[in-house]
Amino acid sequence: MAVDYTVIVVYLAGMLAMGWWGMRRARSKSEFLVAGRRLGPAMYSGTMAAIVLGGASTIGGVGLGYRYGLSGAWMVFTIGLGLLALSVFFSARIARLKVYTVSEMLDLRYGGRAGVISGVVMWAYTLMLAVTSTIAYATIFDVLFDMNRTLAIVIGGSIVVAYSTLGGMWSITLTDMVQFVVKTIGVLLLLLPIAVVKAGGFSEMKAKLPTSYFDPLGIGGETIFTYVLIYTFGMLIGQDIWQRVFTARSDRTARWGGTVAGTYCLAYALAGAVIGTAAKVLYPALGSPDDAFATIVKSELPVGVRGLVLAAALAAVMSTSSGALIACATVANNDIWSRLRGVVRHGAEDQDQDEVGGNRAFILIMGMAVIGTAIALNNVVEALTVAYNLLVGGLLVPILGGLLWRRGTVQGALASVIVGGLAVIGLMAGYGILANEPVYYGLLASLAAYVVVSLATRPTDETVLATWRERLAGHSPELASEPVPAPQ
């Protein structure tokens, strides 16, 4: 394993070096939080694919393939569909808004007063997303070094916190680009063909496994529908995803670069399912489907290649973890802390330098909170389900409603967030956290509250809508950090 260890150590050292390099470029708030809104198509596509394809998509995607066969691709497939929908239908408008957070978009659209509540919901989602990604370090480091769970979380989490704190989005962008390349080589170009060959090829796999393993809908229609609600719609509204859209240098880059990344996700989804299916042929009696990735890597790959593929798994986890961390810190600082303090920033660019230190401090604080929570938390699936249920149930309707329905009002948006969020929490308590009903009924309750309250209240002030239309068209010279005042 000495060669494999060397590959991993070099990779981790490279991540820290990228963080240090990124620090030299992050000299303003815009550079630190959204990479100066300067990413071209290649970097934008690579980093967007890196953030959405995390440990759940890699280790979990292979595990679903082990359990269900080719239909196990549906979870990651719906992530790719969500990214495609975001890129084709919404990304250009989102990029032109020149905001930093989803809550700022809601304030801009509805005329203020929606930010803190929506910020709290988004913060909870990004925090739990970062926590669940951080927990995955325990699995990878256990395979590599037979390491204690707590120590693995601390080491893996500390590296991500270090490079994210140093250079913000520039560091994360540079590391994500490396991680995208490593994942592509490790999973698609090495592990996929080796796994299929070791399993005897597709003909041998079909001979040894039930026909359900090759049924595209074998995982079940209800499960697929739930994946669409949670992951496809979750891709449309998550702060971690929007913050990457904000890095695009133009709306064309956001649209076409995101489309390339979404298409890549579809290929990655199928690759994971095929690898899992091959693992089922090779190791039919594993204790847990999630062990399939580590088992096939450890047992079937040659020295050196094994280290690279494990580095690919580590890359998948790190990219999602760092993206969720900076999103969590951005929301905590800009949407919650600054608003509670009553701070109104009147966007002179020369003030950005002073704000870099504050955002850097929040990344460090949130990073420590993420590591501590990851150590204390046991059930990763439940934590991630709670996060996505709250996100979709509480924020999907007011966000998409603001983009698509002119008659939506701030009162309707607030009612939608509150009713949807409380409905999801109550239904999870009644049906169970992993049940499908909470997100179904919570989303319906959120939609009903939004429509009814919006129609029952005065339409949004025309001056607010005019400012919104100007920003959507990309004509407004105002900085995104300056909130739109509520109509008097």
C-alpha positions in Angstrom: 0.0 0.0 0.0 3.0 2.3 0.2 2.5 3.6 -3.4 -1.2 4.1 -2.7 -0.5 6.1 0.4 2.0 8.2 -1.5 -0.7 9.0 -4.1 -3.2 10.1 -1.4 -0.7 12.2 0.5 0.5 14.0 -2.6 -3.1 14.6 -3.5 -4.0 16.1 -0.1 -0.8 18.2 -0.1 -1.9 19.5 -3.5 -5.2 20.6 -2.2 -3.6 22.7 0.5 -1.2 24.2 -2.0 -4.2 25.1 -4.2 -5.7 26.8 -1.2 -2.6 28.9 -0.6 -2.5 29.9 -4.3 -6.2 30.8 -4.2 -5.6 33.1 -1.2 -3.5 35.4 -3.4 -6.4 36.0 -5.8 -9.2 36.4 -3.2 -8.7 40.1 -2.5 -12.3 41.3 -2.6 -15.7 40.0 -1.5 -16.6 39.2 -5.1 -13.3 37.3 -5.6 -13.7 35.5 -2.2 -17.3 34.4 -2.5 -17.9 34.0 -6.3 -14.4 33.9 -7.8 -14.9 37.4 -9.2 -17.7 36.1 -11.5 -15.0 35.3 -14.0 -15.1 31.6 -14.7 -15.1 30.5 -18.3 -16.9 27.5 -19.8 -14.2 24.9 -19.0 -13.6 25.8 -15.4 -17.3 26.4 -14.8 -18.3 23.0 -16.2 -15.6 21.1 -14.3 -16.3 22.8 -10.9 -20.1 22.5 -11.3 -19.8 18.8 -12.0 -17.4 18.4 -9.1 -19.7 20.0 -6.5 -22.9 18.1 -7.4 -21.1 14.7 -7.6 -20.1 14.1 -4.0 -19.6 11.1 -1.8 -23.2 10.2 -2.0 -23.1 10.2 -5.8 -19.9 8.1 -5.9 -20.0 5.7 -2.9 -23.8 5.8 -2.6 -24.3 5.5 -6.3 -22.2 2.4 -6.5 -24.1 1.1 -3.5 -27.4 1.6 -5.2 -26.0 -0.2 -8.2 -25.0 -3.1 -6.0 -28.5 -3.3 -4.5 -30.7 -2.6 -7.5 -28.6 -2.9 -10.6 -28.7 -0.4 -13.5 -31.8 1.3 -12.0 -29.6 2.3 -9.1 -28.4 5.1 -11.4 -31.6 7.1 -10.8 -30.5 9.0 -7.7 -27.5 10.5 -9.5 -29.4 10.7 -12.8 -32.0 13.0 -11.2 -29.2 15.2 -9.9 -28.0 15.5 -13.5 -31.5 16.3 -14.7 -31.9 19.0 -12.1 -28.6 20.6 -13.2 -29.7 20.5 -16.8 -33.0 22.1 -15.9 -31.3 24.8 -13.9 -28.8 25.5 -16.7 -31.3 25.6 -19.6 -34.2 27.4 -18.0 -32.9 29.5 -15.1 -29.1 29.9 -14.9 -28.9 32.9 -17.3 -31.4 34.9 -15.3 -29.8 33.9 -12.0 -26.3 34.9 -13.2 -27.6 38.3 -14.4 -29.0 39.1 -10.9 -25.4 39.6 -9.6 -26.4 38.5 -6.0 -24.4 36.4 -3.5 -27.2 34.3 -2.0 -30.7 32.9 -2.7 -32.1 35.0 0.1 -30.8 38.2 -1.6 -32.7 37.1 -4.7 -35.9 36.7 -2.7 -35.4 40.2 -1.2 -34.8 41.7 -4.6 -37.9 40.0 -6.1 -40.3 40.6 -3.2 -39.1 43.9 -1.9 -37.3 42.8 1.3 -38.4 41.1 4.5 -38.0 37.5 3.2 -34.3 37.1 3.8 -33.8 36.1 7.4 -36.4 33.3 7.5 -35.3 31.9 4.1 -31.7 32.3 5.2 -32.2 30.1 8.3 -33.8 27.4 6.2 -31.0 27.5 3.6 -28.3 27.6 6.4 -29.7 24.5 7.9 -29.7 22.7 4.6 -26.1 23.7 3.7 -24.9 22.9 7.2 -26.3 19.4 7.1 -25.0 18.9 3.5 -21.5 19.8 4.7 -21.8 17.5 7.7 -22.9 14.5 5.8 -20.0 15.0 3.3 -17.6 15.4 6.1 -18.7 12.1 7.7 -17.8 10.3 4.5 -14.1 10.9 5.2 -14.4 8.2 7.9 -15.3 5.6 5.4 -12.5 6.5 3.0 -9.7 6.9 5.6 -10.8 3.7 7.2 -10.2 1.8 3.9 -6.9 3.7 3.4 -5.3 3.7 6.9 -7.7 1.7 9.2 -8.1 5.0 11.0 -10.4 5.9 14.0 -13.6 7.5 12.8 -13.2 10.7 14.8 -9.6 11.2 13.7 -10.6 10.6 10.0 -13.3 13.3 10.2 -11.0 15.8 11.9 -8.2 15.2 9.3 -10.4 15.3 6.2 -12.5 18.1 7.5 -9.5 20.2 8.6 -8.0 20.1 5.1 -11.2 21.3 3.5 -11.7 24.0 6.1 -8.0 25.1 5.6 -8.1 25.6 1.9 -11.6 27.0 1.9 -10.7 29.6 4.6 -7.5 30.6 2.8 -8.9 31.5 -0.6 -12.6 31.1 -0.5 -14.2 30.4 -3.8 -11.0 30.8 -5.8 -9.3 28.0 -3.7 -12.4 25.9 -4.0 -12.6 26.4 -7.7 -9.0 25.4 -8.3 -9.3 22.3 -6.1 -12.6 21.4 -7.6 -11.0 21.5 -11.1 -8.3 19.1 -9.9 -10.9 16.9 -8.2 -13.0 16.8 -11.4 -10.0 15.5 -13.4 -9.2 13.0 -10.7 -12.8 11.7 -10.5 -13.0 11.4 -14.3 -9.8 9.4 -14.5 -10.3 7.3 -11.4 -14.0 6.4 -11.7 -14.9 6.6 -15.4 -11.6 5.7 -17.1 -10.1 3.2 -14.6 -12.6 1.7 -12.2 -15.5 1.3 -14.6 -13.8 -0.8 -17.3 -11.7 -2.8 -14.7 -14.9 -3.6 -12.7 -16.7 -4.8 -15.8 -13.8 -6.9 -17.0 -13.2 -8.5 -13.6 -16.9 -9.4 -13.5 -16.6 -11.2 -16.8 -18.2 -8.7 -19.0 -21.9 -7.8 -19.4 -22.9 -11.2 -20.7 -21.5 -12.8 -17.6 -23.2 -10.2 -15.4 -26.5 -10.9 -17.0 -26.1 -14.6 -16.6 -25.3 -14.4 -12.8 -27.8 -11.7 -11.7 -31.6 -11.6 -11.7 -33.3 -9.8 -14.7 -34.5 -7.1 -12.3 -30.8 -5.9 -12.2 -31.1 -4.8 -15.8 -34.6 -3.3 -15.6 -34.3 0.5 -16.0 -37.3 1.0 -13.6 -36.4 -1.8 -11.2 -35.8 0.5 -8.2 -39.5 1.4 -8.3 -41.6 4.3 -9.7 -42.3 5.9 -6.3 -38.6 5.9 -5.4 -37.8 7.6 -8.8 -40.6 10.2 -8.2 -39.2 11.0 -4.8 -35.7 11.4 -6.2 -37.0 13.9 -8.7 -38.8 15.9 -6.0 -35.8 15.9 -3.7 -32.7 16.0 -5.9 -34.0 17.4 -9.3 -35.8 20.3 -7.6 -33.1 20.6 -4.9 -30.6 21.4 -7.7 -32.8 24.3 -8.8 -32.7 26.1 -5.5 -29.7 25.1 -3.4 -27.3 27.9 -2.3 -24.3 25.7 -2.9 -25.4 25.3 -6.6 -26.5 28.9 -7.1 -23.2 30.2 -5.7 -21.5 28.3 -8.5 -23.8 29.9 -11.0 -22.8 33.3 -9.7 -19.1 32.5 -10.7 -19.9 32.3 -14.4 -18.5 35.2 -16.4 -21.6 35.4 -18.6 -25.1 34.1 -18.8 -24.0 32.1 -21.9 -21.3 30.4 -19.8 -23.8 29.6 -17.1 -26.2 28.0 -19.6 -23.9 26.0 -21.8 -21.3 25.2 -19.1 -24.0 23.9 -16.8 -25.5 21.9 -19.6 -22.2 20.1 -20.2 -21.8 19.5 -16.4 -25.4 18.1 -16.3 -24.7 15.7 -19.2 -21.5 14.6 -17.5 -23.6 13.8 -14.4 -25.8 11.5 -16.4 -22.8 9.5 -17.6 -21.4 9.4 -14.1 -24.7 8.0 -12.8 -24.7 5.1 -15.2 -21.0 4.4 -14.5 -21.7 4.1 -10.8 -24.6 1.8 -11.3 -22.6 -0.5 -13.6 -19.7 -0.6 -11.1 -22.1 -1.6 -8.4 -23.7 -4.3 -10.6 -20.2 -5.7 -11.3 -19.5 -5.7 -7.5 -22.6 -7.7 -6.9 -21.3 -10.4 -9.3 -17.9 -10.4 -7.6 -19.0 -10.1 -4.0 -22.7 -11.2 -3.7 -22.9 -11.2 0.1 -21.5 -7.9 1.4 -22.9 -6.7 4.7 -23.9 -3.3 3.3 -24.3 -2.1 -0.3 -22.3 1.0 0.6 -19.3 -1.3 1.2 -19.3 -2.2 -2.5 -17.1 0.7 -3.7 -14.4 0.3 -1.1 -14.4 -3.5 -1.5 -14.0 -3.6 -5.3 -11.3 -0.9 -5.1 -9.3 -2.6 -2.4 -9.6 -6.1 -3.8 -9.5 -5.7 -7.6 -7.4 -2.8 -8.5 -3.6 -2.9 -9.0 -1.2 -0.9 -6.8 -1.1 2.8 -7.7 -4.4 2.6 -9.6 -6.0 1.8 -6.3 -4.6 4.9 -4.7 -5.8 7.1 -7.6 -9.3 5.7 -7.4 -9.5 6.2 -3.7 -8.2 9.7 -4.3 -11.1 10.1 -6.7 -13.5 9.1 -3.9 -11.8 11.6 -1.6 -12.1 14.2 -4.4 -15.8 13.6 -4.7 -16.3 14.1 -1.0 -14.1 17.1 -0.7 -15.7 19.0 -3.6 -19.2 18.7 -2.1 -18.0 19.4 1.4 -16.1 22.6 0.4 -19.0 23.8 -1.7 -21.5 23.3 1.0 -19.1 24.9 3.6 -18.7 28.2 1.7 -22.4 28.3 1.0 -23.2 27.7 4.7 -20.8 30.4 5.8 -22.0 32.9 3.1 -25.6 32.4 4.2 -24.7 32.7 7.9 -22.8 35.9 7.4 -24.7 37.7 4.7 -28.3 36.5 5.3 -28.5 36.0 9.0 -25.7 37.7 11.0 -25.5 40.9 9.0 -29.3 41.3 8.9 -29.7 40.6 12.6 -27.1 43.2 13.4 -29.0 45.6 11.2 -26.1 46.1 8.9 -26.9 47.7 5.5 -24.0 47.6 3.1 -24.0 50.3 0.5 -22.0 48.6 -2.1 -18.8 50.6 -2.8 -16.3 48.1 -4.3 -13.5 49.3 -2.0 -15.5 48.0 1.0 -15.1 44.5 -0.3 -11.6 44.1 1.0 -12.9 44.7 4.5 -15.5 42.0 4.1 -13.1 39.3 3.1 -11.9 38.9 6.6 -15.4 38.6 8.0 -16.4 35.9 5.4 -13.1 34.1 6.0 -13.9 34.0 9.8 -17.3 32.6 9.1 -15.9 29.8 7.0 -13.6 28.9 9.8 -16.4 29.0 12.4 -18.8 27.1 10.3 -16.1 24.6 9.5 -15.4 23.9 13.1 -19.2 23.5 13.7 -19.4 21.1 10.8 -16.5 18.9 12.1 -18.0 18.9 15.6 -21.5 18.0 14.3 -20.1 15.3 12.0 -18.3 13.6 15.0 -21.5 13.6 17.1 -23.9 12.5 14.3 -24.5 8.9 13.5 -27.2 8.6 10.9 -26.1 10.3 7.7 -29.1 9.3 5.6 -31.5 10.8 8.0 -29.6 14.0 8.3 -29.4 14.4 4.5 -33.1 13.6 4.2 -34.0 16.3 6.8 -31.9 18.8 4.9 -33.4 18.2 1.5 -37.0 17.9 2.8 -36.6 21.4 4.5 -35.0 22.9 1.4 -37.6 21.6 -1.1 -40.6 21.9 1.2 -39.8 25.4 2.5 -38.0 27.2 -0.4 -38.9 25.6 -3.8 -42.2 27.3 -4.2 -41.2 30.9 -3.2 -38.1 30.8 -5.3 -39.6 29.3 -8.5 -42.7 31.4 -7.9 -40.6 34.5 -7.8 -39.0 33.6 -11.1 -42.1 32.5 -12.9 -45.2 34.2 -11.3 -45.5 38.0 -11.3 -48.4 38.0 -8.8 -46.4 36.4 -6.0 -46.0 38.7 -3.0 -43.6 38.8 0.0 -46.5 37.8 2.3 -47.1 34.8 0.1 -43.4 33.9 0.1 -43.1 34.1 3.9 -46.3 32.1 4.3 -44.9 29.5 1.9 -41.6 29.2 3.7 -43.2 28.9 7.2 -46.1 26.6 6.3 -44.0 24.4 4.1 -41.2 24.1 6.6 -43.5 23.4 9.6 -45.5 20.9 7.5 -42.4 19.0 6.6 -41.2 18.9 10.2 -44.5 17.8 11.5 -45.0 15.1 8.9 -41.5 13.8 9.5 -42.4 13.4 13.1 -45.6 11.6 12.2 -44.6 9.4 9.2 -40.9 9.1 10.0 -37.9 10.9 8.7 -37.3 8.6 5.8 -40.9 8.5 4.6 -41.9 10.0 1.3 -45.0 11.7 2.5 -43.4 14.7 4.3 -41.9 16.1 1.1 -45.0 15.4 -0.9 -47.5 17.0 1.4 -45.1 19.7 2.6 -44.6 20.9 -0.9 -48.4 21.0 -1.6 -48.9 22.9 1.6 -46.2 25.4 0.7 -47.8 25.9 -2.8 -51.2 26.4 -1.4 -50.0 29.0 1.2 -48.1 30.8 -1.5 -51.0 31.1 -4.0 -53.7 31.9 -1.4 -51.8 34.5 0.5 -50.3 36.1 -2.6 -53.8 36.5 -4.1 -55.2 37.8 -0.8 -52.6 40.5 -0.4 -51.7 43.6 -2.4 -49.5 43.0 -5.4 -45.8 43.7 -5.2 -45.0 47.4 -5.6 -44.3 48.2 -9.2 -41.0 50.0 -8.4 -39.8 46.7 -6.8 -40.8 44.8 -9.9 -39.2 47.3 -12.1 -35.9 47.0 -10.3 -36.3 43.2 -10.5 -36.8 43.3 -14.2 -33.8 45.6 -14.7 -31.6 43.2 -12.7 -32.9 40.2 -14.6 -32.1 41.9 -17.9 -28.5 42.6 -16.6 -28.9 46.3 -16.9 -28.6 47.4 -13.2 -25.3 48.9 -12.2 -26.1 48.4 -8.5 -24.1 45.9 -6.5 -26.0 42.8 -5.4 -25.1 43.3 -1.8 -27.4 46.4 -1.6 -30.8 45.2 -0.5 -34.0 46.5 -2.1 -36.0 48.6 0.4 -39.5 47.4 1.1 -42.3 49.7 -0.3 -43.5 52.2 2.2 
